[in-house]
Amino acid sequence: MADGDSLPPTDTVVRACKKSTFDKGIVTSAAFALRSNIDEKALSVNWVECPSVPKERQTILEAVKDFPEGLSKLPAATLNAGDIQNIKIEDEKLDVKEDSHNGRRPRHSLIVGHYKSLRAFSFETKLAQLANEGEFIFL
C-alpha cells in the first residue's frame, strides 16, 4: 500500500482522545472535531494492522505506543476502518487513508472526507458513537 490508499475495511485504527473530550466516561463528538486553529482537514489515527510494521507489533497496544510523544498517554479509541467507511450523510462518505509520510510514520493514517462534511457535527457524533461501541485503551 502507499500513501493515499484506503485501508482495508477489516482493519482497526486508534485515535488519541483528550481527557477533556469525555463526559461521565463517554467520549463526546469533541474528540473527533477538526481543529480550526491549525486549519485541520483530516483526523489523525494510527493503523493497527499496518503491513510495514513487524507482525508481532500489529497490536492495539503497540499502535497506541506509536503515537507521537505526548499523545501516547491519552486514552485511545479503537475504531473499525470499515465502520468509518460506511458512515454516510446525504451524498458524503468518510474514508480512512494511509498517510505514512513516505514511511517516516508507518502507522499514521487519516480519516478523510469532504472538508465541510468533516466539520459537520453529525459526522463527529457518528464517529464518537462508533468509538463508544468499541474498546478504549488507557495507558
MARLUM-71015 format. One record per atom (N, C-alpha, C, O): residue in one letter; atom name; x, z, y. Coordinates in steps of 0.1 Angstrom, whole numbers. Layout:
BEGIN
+---------+-------+-------+-------+-------+
: residuo : atomo :    xx :    zz :    yy :
+---------+-------+-------+-------+-------+
:       A :    CA :     X :     Z :     Y :
...
+---------+-------+-------+-------+-------+
END
This chain:
BEGIN
+---------+-------+-------+-------+-------+
: residuo : atomo :    xx :    zz :    yy :
+---------+-------+-------+-------+-------+
:       M :     N :     8 :     0 :   -12 :
:       M :    CA :     0 :     0 :     0 :
:       M :     C :     9 :     0 :    12 :
:       M :     O :    21 :     3 :    12 :
:       A :     N :     3 :    -4 :    23 :
:       A :    CA :    10 :    -4 :    36 :
:       A :     C :     2 :     1 :    47 :
:       A :     O :   -11 :     3 :    46 :
:       D :     N :     8 :     4 :    58 :
:       D :    CA :     1 :     9 :    70 :
:       D :     C :   -11 :     0 :    73 :
:       D :     O :    -9 :   -12 :    73 :
:       G :     N :   -23 :     6 :    75 :
:       G :    CA :   -35 :    -2 :    79 :
:       G :     C :   -44 :    -5 :    67 :
:       G :     O :   -55 :    -9 :    68 :
:       D :     N :   -38 :    -2 :    54 :
:       D :    CA :   -47 :    -4 :    42 :
:       D :     C :   -56 :     8 :    41 :
:       D :     O :   -53 :    19 :    44 :
:       S :     N :   -68 :     5 :    36 :
:       S :    CA :   -78 :    16 :    33 :
:       S :     C :   -74 :    23 :    21 :
:       S :     O :   -69 :    18 :    11 :
:       L :     N :   -75 :    36 :    21 :
:       L :    CA :   -73 :    45 :    10 :
:       L :     C :   -83 :    42 :    -1 :
:       L :     O :   -94 :    39 :     2 :
:       P :     N :   -79 :    44 :   -14 :
:       P :    CA :   -89 :    43 :   -25 :
:       P :     C :  -100 :    53 :   -23 :
:       P :     O :   -97 :    65 :   -19 :
:       P :     N :  -112 :    49 :   -26 :
:       P :    CA :  -124 :    59 :   -24 :
:       P :     C :  -123 :    71 :   -33 :
:       P :     O :  -131 :    81 :   -30 :
:       T :     N :  -115 :    71 :   -43 :
:       T :    CA :  -115 :    82 :   -53 :
:       T :     C :  -104 :    93 :   -48 :
:       T :     O :  -104 :   103 :   -54 :
:       D :     N :   -97 :    89 :   -38 :
:       D :    CA :   -86 :    98 :   -33 :
:       D :     C :   -91 :   109 :   -23 :
:       D :     O :  -102 :   108 :   -18 :
:       T :     N :   -82 :   119 :   -21 :
:       T :    CA :   -85 :   130 :   -13 :
:       T :     C :   -76 :   131 :    -1 :
:       T :     O :   -64 :   127 :    -1 :
:       V :     N :   -82 :   135 :    11 :
:       V :    CA :   -74 :   138 :    23 :
:       V :     C :   -76 :   152 :    27 :
:       V :     O :   -87 :   158 :    24 :
:       V :     N :   -67 :   157 :    35 :
:       V :    CA :   -68 :   171 :    40 :
:       V :     C :   -66 :   170 :    55 :
:       V :     O :   -58 :   162 :    60 :
:       R :     N :   -74 :   178 :    63 :
:       R :    CA :   -73 :   179 :    77 :
:       R :     C :   -72 :   193 :    81 :
:       R :     O :   -79 :   202 :    77 :
:       A :     N :   -62 :   195 :    90 :
:       A :    CA :   -59 :   209 :    96 :
:       A :     C :   -71 :   212 :   105 :
:       A :     O :   -75 :   203 :   113 :
:       C :     N :   -76 :   224 :   105 :
:       C :    CA :   -87 :   228 :   113 :
:       C :     C :   -83 :   241 :   121 :
:       C :     O :   -81 :   251 :   115 :
:       K :     N :   -83 :   240 :   134 :
:       K :    CA :   -80 :   252 :   142 :
:       K :     C :   -90 :   263 :   139 :
:       K :     O :  -102 :   260 :   136 :
:       K :     N :   -86 :   276 :   139 :
:       K :    CA :   -95 :   287 :   136 :
:       K :     C :  -106 :   287 :   146 :
:       K :     O :  -117 :   292 :   142 :
:       S :     N :  -104 :   283 :   158 :
:       S :    CA :  -115 :   283 :   168 :
:       S :     C :  -126 :   273 :   165 :
:       S :     O :  -137 :   273 :   171 :
:       T :     N :  -124 :   264 :   155 :
:       T :    CA :  -135 :   254 :   151 :
:       T :     C :  -144 :   260 :   140 :
:       T :     O :  -152 :   253 :   135 :
:       F :     N :  -142 :   272 :   136 :
:       F :    CA :  -150 :   279 :   126 :
:       F :     C :  -160 :   288 :   133 :
:       F :     O :  -157 :   295 :   143 :
:       D :     N :  -172 :   289 :   128 :
:       D :    CA :  -183 :   298 :   132 :
:       D :     C :  -188 :   305 :   120 :
:       D :     O :  -195 :   298 :   112 :
:       K :     N :  -186 :   318 :   119 :
:       K :    CA :  -191 :   326 :   107 :
:       K :     C :  -186 :   319 :    94 :
:       K :     O :  -194 :   319 :    85 :
:       G :     N :  -174 :   315 :    94 :
:       G :    CA :  -168 :   309 :    81 :
:       G :     C :  -171 :   295 :    78 :
:       G :     O :  -167 :   290 :    68 :
:       I :     N :  -179 :   288 :    87 :
:       I :    CA :  -182 :   274 :    85 :
:       I :     C :  -176 :   266 :    96 :
:       I :     O :  -176 :   269 :   108 :
:       V :     N :  -169 :   255 :    92 :
:       V :    CA :  -162 :   246 :   101 :
:       V :     C :  -173 :   239 :   109 :
:       V :     O :  -183 :   234 :   104 :
:       T :     N :  -171 :   237 :   122 :
:       T :    CA :  -180 :   230 :   131 :
:       T :     C :  -175 :   216 :   134 :
:       T :     O :  -164 :   213 :   130 :
:       S :     N :  -184 :   208 :   140 :
:       S :    CA :  -180 :   195 :   144 :
:       S :     C :  -168 :   194 :   153 :
:       S :     O :  -161 :   184 :   154 :
:       A :     N :  -165 :   205 :   160 :
:       A :    CA :  -153 :   205 :   169 :
:       A :     C :  -140 :   202 :   161 :
:       A :     O :  -130 :   198 :   167 :
:       A :     N :  -140 :   205 :   148 :
:       A :    CA :  -128 :   202 :   140 :
:       A :     C :  -125 :   187 :   138 :
:       A :     O :  -114 :   183 :   134 :
:       F :     N :  -136 :   180 :   141 :
:       F :    CA :  -135 :   165 :   140 :
:       F :     C :  -137 :   157 :   153 :
:       F :     O :  -140 :   145 :   152 :
:       A :     N :  -135 :   164 :   164 :
:       A :    CA :  -137 :   158 :   177 :
:       A :     C :  -124 :   152 :   181 :
:       A :     O :  -113 :   158 :   180 :
:       L :     N :  -124 :   140 :   187 :
:       L :    CA :  -112 :   134 :   192 :
:       L :     C :  -108 :   141 :   205 :
:       L :     O :  -117 :   146 :   212 :
:       R :     N :   -95 :   143 :   206 :
:       R :    CA :   -90 :   150 :   218 :
:       R :     C :   -90 :   140 :   230 :
:       R :     O :   -82 :   130 :   230 :
:       S :     N :   -98 :   142 :   240 :
:       S :    CA :   -98 :   133 :   251 :
:       S :     C :   -86 :   135 :   261 :
:       S :     O :   -82 :   125 :   268 :
:       N :     N :   -80 :   146 :   260 :
:       N :    CA :   -68 :   148 :   269 :
:       N :     C :   -56 :   140 :   265 :
:       N :     O :   -47 :   138 :   273 :
:       I :     N :   -56 :   135 :   253 :
:       I :    CA :   -45 :   126 :   249 :
:       I :     C :   -50 :   112 :   245 :
:       I :     O :   -43 :   104 :   239 :
:       D :     N :   -62 :   109 :   249 :
:       D :    CA :   -69 :    96 :   246 :
:       D :     C :   -68 :    92 :   231 :
:       D :     O :   -64 :    81 :   227 :
:       E :     N :   -71 :   102 :   222 :
:       E :    CA :   -70 :   100 :   208 :
:       E :     C :   -80 :    90 :   204 :
:       E :     O :   -92 :    90 :   208 :
:       K :     N :   -76 :    81 :   194 :
:       K :    CA :   -85 :    70 :   190 :
:       K :     C :   -89 :    72 :   175 :
:       K :     O :   -97 :    64 :   170 :
:       A :     N :   -82 :    81 :   168 :
:       A :    CA :   -85 :    83 :   153 :
:       A :     C :   -82 :    98 :   150 :
:       A :     O :   -75 :   104 :   158 :
:       L :     N :   -86 :   102 :   138 :
:       L :    CA :   -84 :   116 :   134 :
:       L :     C :   -73 :   116 :   123 :
:       L :     O :   -74 :   109 :   113 :
:       S :     N :   -63 :   124 :   125 :
:       S :    CA :   -52 :   125 :   116 :
:       S :     C :   -56 :   134 :   103 :
:       S :     O :   -63 :   144 :   104 :
:       V :     N :   -52 :   129 :    92 :
:       V :    CA :   -53 :   136 :    79 :
:       V :     C :   -41 :   133 :    71 :
:       V :     O :   -33 :   124 :    74 :
:       N :     N :   -39 :   141 :    60 :
:       N :    CA :   -28 :   139 :    51 :
:       N :     C :   -35 :   134 :    37 :
:       N :     O :   -45 :   140 :    33 :
:       W :     N :   -29 :   124 :    31 :
:       W :    CA :   -33 :   118 :    19 :
:       W :     C :   -27 :   126 :     7 :
:       W :     O :   -15 :   126 :     6 :
:       V :     N :   -35 :   131 :    -2 :
:       V :    CA :   -30 :   139 :   -13 :
:       V :     C :   -24 :   130 :   -23 :
:       V :     O :   -12 :   133 :   -27 :
:       E :     N :   -30 :   120 :   -28 :
:       E :    CA :   -25 :   111 :   -39 :
:       E :     C :   -16 :   100 :   -34 :
:       E :     O :   -15 :    90 :   -41 :
:       C :     N :    -9 :   102 :   -23 :
:       C :    CA :    -1 :    92 :   -18 :
:       C :     C :    10 :    87 :   -28 :
:       C :     O :    18 :    95 :   -33 :
:       P :     N :    10 :    74 :   -31 :
:       P :    CA :    19 :    69 :   -42 :
:       P :     C :    34 :    69 :   -39 :
:       P :     O :    42 :    69 :   -48 :
:       S :     N :    37 :    71 :   -26 :
:       S :    CA :    51 :    71 :   -22 :
:       S :     C :    57 :    85 :   -23 :
:       S :     O :    69 :    88 :   -20 :
:       V :     N :    48 :    95 :   -27 :
:       V :    CA :    52 :   109 :   -29 :
:       V :     C :    54 :   111 :   -44 :
:       V :     O :    45 :   106 :   -52 :
:       P :     N :    64 :   118 :   -49 :
:       P :    CA :    65 :   121 :   -63 :
:       P :     C :    52 :   127 :   -69 :
:       P :     O :    46 :   135 :   -63 :
:       K :     N :    49 :   122 :   -81 :
:       K :    CA :    37 :   126 :   -88 :
:       K :     C :    35 :   142 :   -88 :
:       K :     O :    23 :   146 :   -86 :
:       E :     N :    45 :   149 :   -90 :
:       E :    CA :    44 :   164 :   -91 :
:       E :     C :    41 :   170 :   -77 :
:       E :     O :    37 :   182 :   -76 :
:       R :     N :    42 :   162 :   -66 :
:       R :    CA :    39 :   167 :   -53 :
:       R :     C :    25 :   162 :   -48 :
:       R :     O :    21 :   164 :   -37 :
:       Q :     N :    18 :   155 :   -57 :
:       Q :    CA :     5 :   149 :   -53 :
:       Q :     C :    -6 :   159 :   -55 :
:       Q :     O :   -15 :   157 :   -63 :
:       T :     N :    -5 :   171 :   -48 :
:       T :    CA :   -15 :   181 :   -49 :
:       T :     C :   -20 :   185 :   -35 :
:       T :     O :   -13 :   182 :   -25 :
:       I :     N :   -31 :   191 :   -34 :
:       I :    CA :   -37 :   195 :   -22 :
:       I :     C :   -27 :   205 :   -14 :
:       I :     O :   -25 :   203 :    -2 :
:       L :     N :   -22 :   214 :   -22 :
:       L :    CA :   -13 :   224 :   -15 :
:       L :     C :    -1 :   217 :    -9 :
:       L :     O :     3 :   221 :     2 :
:       E :     N :     5 :   208 :   -17 :
:       E :    CA :    17 :   201 :   -11 :
:       E :     C :    13 :   192 :     1 :
:       E :     O :    21 :   191 :    10 :
:       A :     N :     1 :   186 :     1 :
:       A :    CA :    -3 :   178 :    12 :
:       A :     C :    -4 :   187 :    25 :
:       A :     O :    -1 :   182 :    36 :
:       V :     N :    -9 :   199 :    23 :
:       V :    CA :   -11 :   208 :    34 :
:       V :     C :     3 :   213 :    39 :
:       V :     O :     6 :   213 :    51 :
:       K :     N :    12 :   215 :    30 :
:       K :    CA :    26 :   219 :    34 :
:       K :     C :    33 :   208 :    41 :
:       K :     O :    42 :   211 :    49 :
:       D :     N :    29 :   196 :    39 :
:       D :    CA :    35 :   184 :    46 :
:       D :     C :    29 :   182 :    60 :
:       D :     O :    33 :   172 :    67 :
:       F :     N :    20 :   190 :    65 :
:       F :    CA :    15 :   188 :    79 :
:       F :     C :    27 :   191 :    88 :
:       F :     O :    36 :   198 :    84 :
:       P :     N :    27 :   185 :   100 :
:       P :    CA :    37 :   188 :   110 :
:       P :     C :    38 :   203 :   113 :
:       P :     O :    28 :   210 :   111 :
:       E :     N :    50 :   207 :   117 :
:       E :    CA :    52 :   222 :   120 :
:       E :     C :    41 :   227 :   129 :
:       E :     O :    37 :   220 :   139 :
:       G :     N :    36 :   238 :   126 :
:       G :    CA :    25 :   244 :   134 :
:       G :     C :    11 :   242 :   129 :
:       G :     O :     2 :   250 :   130 :
:       L :     N :     9 :   231 :   122 :
:       L :    CA :    -4 :   228 :   116 :
:       L :     C :    -5 :   233 :   101 :
:       L :     O :   -16 :   235 :    97 :
:       S :     N :     7 :   234 :    95 :
:       S :    CA :     6 :   238 :    80 :
:       S :     C :     1 :   252 :    78 :
:       S :     O :    -2 :   255 :    67 :
:       K :     N :     0 :   260 :    88 :
:       K :    CA :    -5 :   274 :    87 :
:       K :     C :   -20 :   275 :    90 :
:       K :     O :   -26 :   285 :    89 :
:       L :     N :   -26 :   264 :    94 :
:       L :    CA :   -40 :   263 :    98 :
:       L :     C :   -49 :   261 :    85 :
:       L :     O :   -44 :   255 :    75 :
:       P :     N :   -61 :   266 :    85 :
:       P :    CA :   -70 :   262 :    74 :
:       P :     C :   -71 :   247 :    73 :
:       P :     O :   -71 :   240 :    83 :
:       A :     N :   -72 :   242 :    61 :
:       A :    CA :   -72 :   228 :    58 :
:       A :     C :   -85 :   224 :    50 :
:       A :     O :   -88 :   230 :    40 :
:       A :     N :   -92 :   214 :    55 :
:       A :    CA :  -104 :   210 :    49 :
:       A :     C :  -101 :   198 :    39 :
:       A :     O :   -93 :   190 :    43 :
:       T :     N :  -106 :   198 :    27 :
:       T :    CA :  -104 :   187 :    18 :
:       T :     C :  -116 :   178 :    19 :
:       T :     O :  -128 :   183 :    18 :
:       L :     N :  -114 :   165 :    19 :
:       L :    CA :  -124 :   155 :    20 :
:       L :     C :  -121 :   143 :    11 :
:       L :     O :  -110 :   139 :    10 :
:       N :     N :  -132 :   138 :     5 :
:       N :    CA :  -130 :   126 :    -4 :
:       N :     C :  -130 :   114 :     5 :
:       N :     O :  -139 :   112 :    14 :
:       A :     N :  -121 :   105 :     3 :
:       A :    CA :  -120 :    93 :    12 :
:       A :     C :  -132 :    84 :    10 :
:       A :     O :  -137 :    79 :    20 :
:       G :     N :  -138 :    83 :    -2 :
:       G :    CA :  -150 :    75 :    -4 :
:       G :     C :  -162 :    81 :     3 :
:       G :     O :  -170 :    73 :     9 :
:       D :     N :  -163 :    94 :     4 :
:       D :    CA :  -174 :   100 :    11 :
:       D :     C :  -173 :    97 :    26 :
:       D :     O :  -183 :    95 :    33 :
:       I :     N :  -161 :    97 :    31 :
:       I :    CA :  -159 :    94 :    45 :
:       I :     C :  -162 :    79 :    48 :
:       I :     O :  -169 :    76 :    57 :
:       Q :     N :  -158 :    70 :    39 :
:       Q :    CA :  -160 :    56 :    40 :
:       Q :     C :  -175 :    53 :    39 :
:       Q :     O :  -179 :    42 :    43 :
:       N :     N :  -183 :    61 :    33 :
:       N :    CA :  -197 :    59 :    31 :
:       N :     C :  -205 :    64 :    43 :
:       N :     O :  -217 :    62 :    44 :
:       I :     N :  -199 :    71 :    52 :
:       I :    CA :  -206 :    76 :    64 :
:       I :     C :  -210 :    63 :    73 :
:       I :     O :  -201 :    56 :    77 :
:       K :     N :  -222 :    62 :    76 :
:       K :    CA :  -227 :    50 :    84 :
:       K :     C :  -238 :    55 :    93 :
:       K :     O :  -247 :    62 :    89 :
:       I :     N :  -237 :    52 :   105 :
:       I :    CA :  -247 :    54 :   115 :
:       I :     C :  -250 :    41 :   122 :
:       I :     O :  -241 :    35 :   129 :
:       E :     N :  -262 :    36 :   121 :
:       E :    CA :  -266 :    23 :   126 :
:       E :     C :  -257 :    13 :   119 :
:       E :     O :  -256 :    12 :   107 :
:       D :     N :  -249 :     5 :   127 :
:       D :    CA :  -240 :    -5 :   121 :
:       D :     C :  -226 :    -1 :   120 :
:       D :     O :  -217 :    -9 :   116 :
:       E :     N :  -223 :    12 :   123 :
:       E :    CA :  -209 :    16 :   124 :
:       E :     C :  -206 :    24 :   111 :
:       E :     O :  -214 :    33 :   106 :
:       K :     N :  -194 :    22 :   105 :
:       K :    CA :  -189 :    29 :    94 :
:       K :     C :  -175 :    35 :    97 :
:       K :     O :  -168 :    30 :   106 :
:       L :     N :  -172 :    45 :    90 :
:       L :    CA :  -158 :    51 :    91 :
:       L :     C :  -150 :    46 :    80 :
:       L :     O :  -155 :    41 :    70 :
:       D :     N :  -137 :    47 :    81 :
:       D :    CA :  -127 :    43 :    71 :
:       D :     C :  -116 :    53 :    71 :
:       D :     O :  -114 :    60 :    81 :
:       V :     N :  -108 :    53 :    61 :
:       V :    CA :   -95 :    61 :    60 :
:       V :     C :   -84 :    51 :    57 :
:       V :     O :   -84 :    45 :    47 :
:       K :     N :   -75 :    51 :    67 :
:       K :    CA :   -64 :    41 :    65 :
:       K :     C :   -50 :    47 :    65 :
:       K :     O :   -48 :    57 :    72 :
:       E :     N :   -41 :    42 :    57 :
:       E :    CA :   -27 :    47 :    57 :
:       E :     C :   -21 :    44 :    70 :
:       E :     O :   -22 :    34 :    77 :
:       D :     N :   -13 :    54 :    75 :
:       D :    CA :    -6 :    53 :    87 :
:       D :     C :     7 :    61 :    86 :
:       D :     O :     9 :    72 :    93 :
:       S :     N :    16 :    57 :    77 :
:       S :    CA :    28 :    64 :    74 :
:       S :     C :    39 :    63 :    84 :
:       S :     O :    50 :    68 :    81 :
:       H :     N :    37 :    56 :    95 :
:       H :    CA :    47 :    54 :   105 :
:       H :     C :    59 :    48 :    98 :
:       H :     O :    71 :    52 :    99 :
:       N :     N :    57 :    37 :    91 :
:       N :    CA :    67 :    29 :    83 :
:       N :     C :    75 :    38 :    74 :
:       N :     O :    87 :    37 :    73 :
:       G :     N :    68 :    47 :    67 :
:       G :    CA :    74 :    56 :    57 :
:       G :     C :    80 :    69 :    62 :
:       G :     O :    84 :    77 :    54 :
:       R :     N :    80 :    71 :    75 :
:       R :    CA :    86 :    83 :    80 :
:       R :     C :    77 :    95 :    77 :
:       R :     O :    82 :   106 :    76 :
:       R :     N :    64 :    93 :    77 :
:       R :    CA :    54 :   104 :    73 :
:       R :     C :    45 :    98 :    62 :
:       R :     O :    34 :    94 :    65 :
:       P :     N :    50 :    98 :    50 :
:       P :    CA :    43 :    90 :    39 :
:       P :     C :    28 :    94 :    37 :
:       P :     O :    20 :    85 :    34 :
:       R :     N :    25 :   107 :    39 :
:       R :    CA :    11 :   111 :    36 :
:       R :     C :     2 :   108 :    48 :
:       R :     O :   -11 :   108 :    46 :
:       H :     N :     7 :   106 :    60 :
:       H :    CA :    -2 :   105 :    72 :
:       H :     C :   -11 :    94 :    71 :
:       H :     O :    -7 :    82 :    67 :
:       S :     N :   -24 :    97 :    73 :
:       S :    CA :   -34 :    86 :    74 :
:       S :     C :   -44 :    89 :    85 :
:       S :     O :   -43 :   100 :    91 :
:       L :     N :   -53 :    80 :    88 :
:       L :    CA :   -62 :    82 :    99 :
:       L :     C :   -77 :    79 :    95 :
:       L :     O :   -79 :    70 :    87 :
:       I :     N :   -86 :    87 :   100 :
:       I :    CA :  -100 :    84 :    99 :
:       I :     C :  -103 :    75 :   111 :
:       I :     O :  -101 :    80 :   122 :
:       V :     N :  -107 :    63 :   108 :
:       V :    CA :  -109 :    54 :   119 :
:       V :     C :  -123 :    48 :   119 :
:       V :     O :  -130 :    49 :   109 :
:       G :     N :  -127 :    43 :   130 :
:       G :    CA :  -140 :    36 :   132 :
:       G :     C :  -140 :    31 :   146 :
:       G :     O :  -130 :    31 :   153 :
:       H :     N :  -151 :    25 :   150 :
:       H :    CA :  -152 :    21 :   164 :
:       H :     C :  -150 :    33 :   173 :
:       H :     O :  -156 :    43 :   171 :
:       Y :     N :  -141 :    31 :   183 :
:       Y :    CA :  -137 :    42 :   192 :
:       Y :     C :  -149 :    50 :   197 :
:       Y :     O :  -149 :    62 :   197 :
:       K :     N :  -159 :    43 :   202 :
:       K :    CA :  -171 :    50 :   208 :
:       K :     C :  -179 :    57 :   197 :
:       K :     O :  -184 :    68 :   200 :
:       S :     N :  -179 :    52 :   185 :
:       S :    CA :  -186 :    58 :   174 :
:       S :     C :  -180 :    71 :   170 :
:       S :     O :  -186 :    81 :   167 :
:       L :     N :  -166 :    71 :   169 :
:       L :    CA :  -159 :    83 :   166 :
:       L :     C :  -162 :    94 :   175 :
:       L :     O :  -161 :   106 :   172 :
:       R :     N :  -164 :    91 :   188 :
:       R :    CA :  -168 :   101 :   198 :
:       R :     C :  -182 :   106 :   197 :
:       R :     O :  -186 :   116 :   203 :
:       A :     N :  -190 :    99 :   188 :
:       A :    CA :  -204 :   103 :   187 :
:       A :     C :  -205 :   116 :   179 :
:       A :     O :  -199 :   118 :   169 :
:       F :     N :  -213 :   125 :   184 :
:       F :    CA :  -215 :   138 :   178 :
:       F :     C :  -220 :   137 :   164 :
:       F :     O :  -217 :   146 :   156 :
:       S :     N :  -228 :   127 :   161 :
:       S :    CA :  -233 :   125 :   148 :
:       S :     C :  -222 :   123 :   137 :
:       S :     O :  -223 :   128 :   126 :
:       F :     N :  -212 :   115 :   141 :
:       F :    CA :  -201 :   113 :   132 :
:       F :     C :  -193 :   126 :   130 :
:       F :     O :  -189 :   130 :   118 :
:       E :     N :  -190 :   133 :   140 :
:       E :    CA :  -183 :   146 :   139 :
:       E :     C :  -191 :   156 :   130 :
:       E :     O :  -185 :   163 :   122 :
:       T :     N :  -204 :   156 :   132 :
:       T :    CA :  -213 :   165 :   124 :
:       T :     C :  -212 :   161 :   109 :
:       T :     O :  -212 :   170 :   101 :
:       K :     N :  -213 :   149 :   106 :
:       K :    CA :  -213 :   144 :    92 :
:       K :     C :  -199 :   147 :    86 :
:       K :     O :  -199 :   151 :    74 :
:       L :     N :  -188 :   146 :    93 :
:       L :    CA :  -175 :   150 :    88 :
:       L :     C :  -174 :   165 :    85 :
:       L :     O :  -169 :   169 :    75 :
:       A :     N :  -180 :   173 :    95 :
:       A :    CA :  -180 :   187 :    93 :
:       A :     C :  -188 :   191 :    80 :
:       A :     O :  -185 :   200 :    73 :
:       Q :     N :  -199 :   184 :    79 :
:       Q :    CA :  -208 :   187 :    67 :
:       Q :     C :  -200 :   184 :    54 :
:       Q :     O :  -201 :   192 :    45 :
:       L :     N :  -193 :   173 :    54 :
:       L :    CA :  -185 :   169 :    42 :
:       L :     C :  -175 :   180 :    39 :
:       L :     O :  -173 :   184 :    28 :
:       A :     N :  -168 :   184 :    50 :
:       A :    CA :  -158 :   194 :    49 :
:       A :     C :  -163 :   207 :    43 :
:       A :     O :  -157 :   214 :    34 :
:       N :     N :  -175 :   211 :    48 :
:       N :    CA :  -181 :   224 :    43 :
:       N :     C :  -186 :   223 :    29 :
:       N :     O :  -188 :   233 :    22 :
:       E :     N :  -188 :   211 :    24 :
:       E :    CA :  -192 :   209 :    10 :
:       E :     C :  -180 :   209 :     1 :
:       E :     O :  -181 :   211 :   -11 :
:       G :     N :  -168 :   207 :     7 :
:       G :    CA :  -155 :   207 :    -1 :
:       G :     C :  -148 :   220 :    -1 :
:       G :     O :  -154 :   231 :     1 :
:       E :     N :  -136 :   220 :    -4 :
:       E :    CA :  -127 :   231 :    -5 :
:       E :     C :  -119 :   233 :     7 :
:       E :     O :  -114 :   223 :    14 :
:       F :     N :  -116 :   246 :    11 :
:       F :    CA :  -107 :   249 :    22 :
:       F :     C :   -95 :   256 :    17 :
:       F :     O :   -96 :   264 :     7 :
:       I :     N :   -83 :   252 :    22 :
:       I :    CA :   -71 :   258 :    18 :
:       I :     C :   -66 :   267 :    30 :
:       I :     O :   -65 :   262 :    41 :
:       F :     N :   -63 :   280 :    27 :
:       F :    CA :   -58 :   289 :    37 :
:       F :     C :   -45 :   294 :    32 :
:       F :     O :   -43 :   301 :    22 :
:       L :     N :   -34 :   290 :    39 :
:       L :    CA :   -21 :   295 :    36 :
:       L :     C :   -17 :   308 :    43 :
:       L :     O :    -6 :   313 :    41 :
+---------+-------+-------+-------+-------+
END
